[in-house]
Amino acid sequence: MSKELTFTFEDKDYCLKFTRKSARALENDGFSLAELSNKPNVMLPLLFKGAFRANHLHLKSEIIDRIYEAIDKEDLYSKLLEMYTETVETLTENSEEDSKNLITWGANF
């Protein structure tokens, strides 16, 4: 089960998470884990916005910005990074369901 971050803002419930698709979209938008320490002012807000994509794709940027200003940021980014990296790690894993129909392969070297 993927990790989620939940909160309520202005009487609406939000559930932030990453899926393979939303993580890919985040990277297409310019997010780079390798650039995080060099460009934290760009990468951290981008990571926050990207976490909305899985469950709140059509949420207006202005609302996300208001949430960003109001949210307690202590430990926020460590949790978002944990959620993101866990999702990225699934790219090299097979689920039990996938394992039933996997193509086997071999290397000749």
N, C-alpha and C positions, 0 to 999 in steps of 0.2 A: 504494500500500500504506500502510495506516495505521501510525503509529508505536506502538511497544509498549515497555513497561518490564517487565523480567523479573527475578525473584529467587527464592531458595529460603528458606523459613522452616519450621523444624522438619521438615525432610526432605520438604516439599511444594513443588512448583514453582508459581509464580504468574506470570500474564501480565496486566498491567494495560493497558487501552486504552480508547478512547472510540469509540463508534459514534454515528450520529445518534440512535438510540433511547436509548442510555445517557446521552448529553449532554442530551437532552430531559428524561429522568427526573431527572437531576441538577438541572436548572433548576426542575423541579416540586418538588423537595425543598428549594428555597430558595437554591440557588447563583446568584450574580450576579457577573459579571465586573466590573461597574460598582461593586459594593460591596466588592470585594476589598481596596482600600486603606483603607476605612473600618472594615471588620470582618474583619481577617485571622484572628483567633482563631476565627471561625465559618466563614469561607469556605475557608480552607486545609485544615482537616481534612475538610470536606464534599467538597472537590475530590478529596482522597485516597480517601475512601470511595467516591465516585462512579466512580473508575477501576476498581474491582472489578466493577462491575455487568455489563459486557459478557461477561466470561468466568467470573465467580465470583458469580453472582447470589444464590445461596442460602448464601453464606458468612456465618456468624454474626457479628454486630456485635462481639462480645467478641473474636473472633479478629482482626478488622481492627484493633481497638483495641490488641491486643498487638503486632501487626505495626507499627503506627504508633509505638508506644513504642520498638521495637527497631530500626527502619530508620534508616539514615544519611540525614539530611534535607538535607545539602549538595547543592545543585542539584536536589533532588527536585521542588520546586515549579516551578522554571523548566521542567523537562521535562514535568511534568503539564500546565502551562499551554500549552506548545507543542502537546502532544497534543490538548488540548481545543480550542484555537483552530483548529488544522488541521481538525478534525472539523466545527466550526461553519462554516468557510469552504466546505466541500463543499456546503452548502445552496444556494449560488448558482452552482455549477458543474454542467456536464453531463459525464457519463462518455462514453467512446466508445460503449459499449453503449447508453446512453440516447439518444445522438445519432441513432441509426438510426430511432427511432420518435417523435421529438419533434413536438409540435403547434406549428406556426408561428403567429404572431400579429402583429397590427399595431395601431397606435394612431392615432386620429383626432383629434390635437390638435397 
